Amino acid sequence: MLKTFFYPGNFVFAVLLAAGLLLSDTVVAQNELEYIGELGVSVGGAQYFGDLNTRFALKTPKPSVGIYYRKYMNDYIGVRLHARFMQLGYSDAYNKNEFERRRNLSFNTDLYELALQGDFNFFRFEPGSLDKRFSPYFTGGISGFHFNPYAYLDGKKYYLQPLHTEGQGSSLYPDRKPYSLLSYAWLIGGGFKYNISKKVNVAIEAVYRYTGTDYLDDVSTTYAGPSAFPPAINGQPSVAYQLQDRSGAMGTPIGVQGRQRGNSRDKDQYLTIELSISILFTSYHCKF
């Protein structure tokens, strides 16, 4: 039997078979599963802060939904592209300050945002492991967004930017230009993430934005005064005139020319708090 094994043909076959098995085991050992990224969805609420919400009250959270892809750079750092749709709004009816309640302004807007964010895990995060599947994290970045504030008058919806409610574009205020409906924001926030399986992560995250516009709410400077809003063709007050000063519904109108309407020194801000769930993408890489 032993002699048969040492026949040239049998011996060569046995050597090749052993080498193949050894090489196979070596290749498996030298290839490692690597998490390269994740695709997820986020759902939560959004809150506006600005000229109508100066005390940073969390009284009017509105829905926020998003979709994102995060690229893993290593176990601590990721880069994310996050698209979100949200709604923002507020009303002077929520304010306790006497002037703000008498001002009686309100707004709502749909907001579309595309953000580039960098994420840093405070702990080493390894999906699929038993002891490195949770981490708090910091996130920061920049976004571009589109908004378009509106209000209601006699049950009808009116977009406010074309109405130039603070005299933008009027010959009386040559320095006041119509504001853009596109702007940007700096993002800063953080959250907690947890890996529930080799393929799924969940997280909760709060992100604050410092925007480049003071017109999310269509309020920024001073009242333009009646002369900036000529009457309609039928002689009645124009829609722009009625929406730029709504204090008459609360008593004597306060919207005289030059009186403070908003605070142009501070830009508007907003916050999102979201839950997310994501599917992980993996690849194998050789450790040679």
C-alpha positions as CSV (number, residue, x, y, z in Angstrom):
1,M,0.0,0.0,0.0
2,L,2.8,2.4,1.0
3,K,4.7,1.5,-2.1
4,T,1.7,2.2,-4.2
5,F,1.5,5.7,-2.7
6,F,5.0,6.4,-3.7
7,Y,4.4,5.7,-7.4
8,P,5.3,8.9,-9.2
9,G,1.7,9.6,-10.5
10,N,0.1,9.0,-7.1
11,F,2.7,10.9,-5.2
12,V,2.4,14.0,-7.5
13,F,-1.4,13.9,-7.2
14,A,-1.2,13.7,-3.4
15,V,1.2,16.6,-3.2
16,L,-1.0,18.8,-5.5
17,L,-4.1,17.9,-3.5
18,A,-2.4,18.8,-0.2
19,A,-1.0,22.0,-1.7
20,G,-4.5,22.9,-3.0
21,L,-6.1,22.4,0.4
22,L,-3.4,24.3,2.2
23,L,-3.6,27.2,-0.3
24,S,-7.4,27.2,0.0
25,D,-7.2,27.5,3.8
26,T,-4.5,30.2,3.5
27,V,-6.6,32.3,1.1
28,V,-9.7,32.1,3.4
29,A,-7.5,33.0,6.3
30,Q,-6.0,35.9,4.5
31,N,-9.3,37.3,3.2
32,E,-11.3,39.4,5.7
33,L,-14.9,40.7,5.6
34,E,-14.8,44.5,5.4
35,Y,-17.7,46.9,6.0
36,I,-17.5,49.6,3.3
37,G,-20.7,51.6,3.9
38,E,-24.4,51.7,4.6
39,L,-27.6,52.9,2.9
40,G,-30.3,54.1,5.3
41,V,-33.5,56.1,5.9
42,S,-34.2,58.6,8.6
43,V,-37.5,59.7,10.1
44,G,-38.1,62.4,12.8
45,G,-39.0,65.9,13.6
46,A,-37.7,69.4,12.7
47,Q,-37.9,72.6,14.6
48,Y,-37.4,76.2,13.5
49,F,-35.7,79.0,15.5
50,G,-35.6,82.6,14.4
51,D,-37.4,86.0,14.4
52,L,-40.7,84.3,15.4
53,N,-39.2,81.8,17.8
54,T,-36.6,83.8,19.7
55,R,-36.7,81.8,22.8
56,F,-35.8,78.5,21.1
57,A,-39.1,76.9,22.1
58,L,-39.8,73.3,20.9
59,K,-43.5,74.0,20.4
60,T,-44.0,73.3,16.6
61,P,-42.0,70.2,15.6
62,K,-42.9,69.1,12.1
63,P,-42.0,66.0,10.1
64,S,-38.6,65.3,8.6
65,V,-37.6,62.3,6.4
66,G,-34.4,61.5,4.6
67,I,-32.2,59.0,2.8
68,Y,-28.5,58.7,3.1
69,Y,-25.3,56.8,2.2
70,R,-22.4,56.6,4.6
71,K,-19.0,55.6,3.4
72,Y,-16.7,54.0,6.1
73,M,-13.2,55.3,6.1
74,N,-12.3,53.1,9.1
75,D,-13.8,51.9,12.4
76,Y,-14.0,55.5,13.7
77,I,-14.7,57.8,10.7
78,G,-17.3,57.9,8.0
79,V,-18.4,60.4,5.3
80,R,-22.1,60.7,4.6
81,L,-24.4,62.2,1.9
82,H,-27.8,62.8,3.4
83,A,-30.9,64.1,1.5
84,R,-33.8,65.3,3.6
85,F,-37.3,66.7,3.2
86,M,-38.8,68.5,6.2
87,Q,-41.4,71.1,7.1
88,L,-40.8,74.2,9.3
89,G,-43.1,76.7,10.8
90,Y,-44.1,79.0,13.7
91,S,-46.6,81.6,14.8
92,D,-46.5,84.6,17.1
93,A,-49.5,83.1,18.8
94,Y,-47.0,80.9,20.8
95,N,-45.0,83.9,22.1
96,K,-45.5,85.4,25.5
97,N,-43.7,88.7,24.7
98,E,-46.4,91.4,24.2
99,F,-44.9,92.9,21.1
100,E,-44.4,89.5,19.4
101,R,-48.0,88.5,20.1
102,R,-49.3,91.8,18.7
103,R,-47.1,91.4,15.7
104,N,-49.3,88.3,14.9
105,L,-47.1,86.9,12.1
106,S,-46.8,83.3,11.1
107,F,-45.3,81.1,8.4
108,N,-44.7,77.6,7.1
109,T,-42.3,76.2,4.6
110,D,-41.3,73.0,2.9
111,L,-37.5,72.5,3.0
112,Y,-35.4,70.3,0.7
113,E,-31.9,69.7,2.0
114,L,-28.8,68.0,0.7
115,A,-26.0,67.6,3.3
116,L,-22.4,66.4,3.3
117,Q,-21.5,65.2,6.8
118,G,-18.5,63.8,8.5
119,D,-19.1,61.3,11.3
120,F,-16.7,60.4,14.1
121,N,-17.3,57.5,16.5
122,F,-16.1,57.9,20.0
123,F,-15.7,54.2,20.4
124,R,-14.4,51.7,17.9
125,F,-17.4,50.5,15.9
126,E,-17.3,47.0,14.3
127,P,-20.7,45.8,13.0
128,G,-21.1,42.1,13.7
129,S,-18.9,42.0,16.8
130,L,-20.3,41.4,20.3
131,D,-18.4,44.1,22.2
132,K,-17.9,46.9,19.6
133,R,-21.4,47.3,18.3
134,F,-22.4,50.5,20.0
135,S,-20.9,54.0,20.0
136,P,-21.9,57.6,20.5
137,Y,-20.7,59.8,17.6
138,F,-20.2,63.4,16.6
139,T,-21.3,64.7,13.2
140,G,-20.7,68.0,11.3
141,G,-20.8,69.3,7.8
142,I,-22.5,71.7,5.4
143,S,-25.8,71.6,3.4
144,G,-27.6,73.4,0.7
145,F,-31.3,73.8,0.9
146,H,-34.4,75.2,-0.8
147,F,-37.2,76.8,1.1
148,N,-40.3,78.9,0.2
149,P,-42.2,80.4,3.1
150,Y,-46.0,80.8,2.9
151,A,-48.9,82.0,5.0
152,Y,-52.7,81.9,4.8
153,L,-55.1,84.8,4.4
154,D,-58.9,84.1,4.5
155,G,-58.1,80.4,4.0
156,K,-56.0,80.9,0.9
157,K,-52.3,80.0,0.7
158,Y,-49.8,82.7,-0.4
159,Y,-46.1,82.4,-0.9
160,L,-44.5,85.3,0.8
161,Q,-41.2,85.9,-1.1
162,P,-42.9,87.2,-4.3
163,L,-44.9,89.7,-2.1
164,H,-41.8,91.5,-0.9
165,T,-43.3,92.0,2.5
166,E,-40.4,94.1,3.8
167,G,-40.3,96.4,0.7
168,Q,-37.7,94.4,-1.2
169,G,-37.4,95.7,-4.8
170,S,-39.3,98.9,-4.0
171,S,-37.9,102.2,-5.1
172,L,-38.4,103.3,-1.4
173,Y,-35.8,100.7,-0.3
174,P,-33.2,100.3,-3.1
175,D,-30.9,98.5,-0.6
176,R,-33.4,95.7,0.0
177,K,-33.1,93.1,-2.6
178,P,-35.5,90.1,-2.9
179,Y,-34.0,87.2,-1.0
180,S,-33.0,83.9,-2.6
181,L,-35.0,80.7,-1.9
182,L,-31.7,78.8,-2.0
183,S,-29.3,78.9,1.0
184,Y,-26.8,76.9,2.9
185,A,-26.3,75.8,6.5
186,W,-23.5,74.6,8.8
187,L,-24.4,71.4,10.6
188,I,-23.3,70.2,14.0
189,G,-24.7,67.4,16.1
190,G,-24.3,63.9,17.4
191,G,-26.1,60.7,18.2
192,F,-25.9,57.1,19.3
193,K,-25.6,54.1,16.9
194,Y,-26.1,50.4,17.5
195,N,-25.5,47.4,15.3
196,I,-28.4,44.9,15.7
197,S,-27.1,42.4,13.2
198,K,-24.3,41.9,10.7
199,K,-26.5,43.7,8.1
200,V,-28.5,46.4,10.0
201,N,-27.6,49.5,12.1
202,V,-30.0,51.7,14.0
203,A,-29.3,55.2,15.3
204,I,-30.8,58.3,17.0
205,E,-29.4,61.7,16.0
206,A,-29.8,65.4,16.7
207,V,-28.4,67.9,14.2
208,Y,-28.5,71.7,14.6
209,R,-28.2,74.1,11.6
210,Y,-26.8,77.6,11.4
211,T,-28.2,78.9,8.1
212,G,-27.0,81.6,5.8
213,T,-30.4,83.2,5.5
214,D,-32.6,85.3,7.8
215,Y,-35.7,84.7,5.7
216,L,-36.8,81.2,6.5
217,D,-39.8,83.0,8.1
218,D,-39.9,85.9,5.7
219,V,-39.1,88.3,8.6
220,S,-35.8,90.1,9.1
221,T,-35.7,94.0,9.2
222,T,-38.3,96.7,9.7
223,Y,-41.8,97.4,8.5
224,A,-41.8,99.0,5.1
225,G,-44.9,101.1,5.7
226,P,-48.2,101.4,3.7
227,S,-46.6,103.5,0.9
228,A,-44.6,100.4,-0.2
229,F,-47.8,98.5,-1.0
230,P,-50.1,100.2,-3.4
231,P,-53.7,99.1,-3.3
232,A,-55.1,96.5,-5.7
233,I,-56.9,97.5,-9.0
234,N,-60.2,97.5,-7.2
235,G,-58.9,99.9,-4.6
236,Q,-58.8,97.3,-1.8
237,P,-55.6,96.7,0.2
238,S,-53.3,94.4,-1.6
239,V,-52.5,90.9,-0.3
240,A,-48.9,92.0,0.3
241,Y,-50.1,94.9,2.4
242,Q,-52.3,92.6,4.5
243,L,-49.7,89.9,5.1
244,Q,-46.8,92.3,5.9
245,D,-48.6,93.6,8.9
246,R,-51.2,91.4,10.6
247,S,-51.3,93.3,13.9
248,G,-54.6,94.9,13.2
249,A,-56.3,91.6,14.1
250,M,-55.0,92.1,17.7
251,G,-55.9,95.8,18.1
252,T,-54.3,99.0,16.8
253,P,-51.9,98.2,14.0
254,I,-48.2,98.5,14.9
255,G,-46.6,98.2,11.5
256,V,-45.5,101.8,11.0
257,Q,-42.7,102.5,8.6
258,G,-39.3,101.9,10.2
259,R,-40.5,100.0,13.2
260,Q,-38.7,96.8,14.0
261,R,-40.3,93.8,12.4
262,G,-37.4,91.3,12.9
263,N,-33.8,91.1,13.9
264,S,-31.5,91.1,10.9
265,R,-28.3,90.6,13.0
266,D,-29.0,86.9,13.6
267,K,-29.6,84.3,10.9
268,D,-32.4,81.7,11.2
269,Q,-31.6,78.2,12.5
270,Y,-33.3,74.8,12.7
271,L,-32.9,71.4,14.4
272,T,-33.7,67.9,13.4
273,I,-34.0,64.9,15.7
274,E,-34.3,61.6,13.8
275,L,-34.3,57.9,14.1
276,S,-32.5,55.9,11.3
277,I,-32.1,52.4,10.1
278,S,-29.5,51.3,7.6
279,I,-28.4,48.3,5.6
280,L,-24.7,47.5,5.6
281,F,-22.6,46.8,2.5
282,T,-19.6,44.5,2.7
283,S,-16.7,43.3,0.7
284,Y,-13.8,40.9,1.1
285,H,-10.2,42.1,0.9
286,C,-6.9,40.3,0.9
287,K,-4.6,40.9,3.8
288,F,-1.4,40.0,1.9
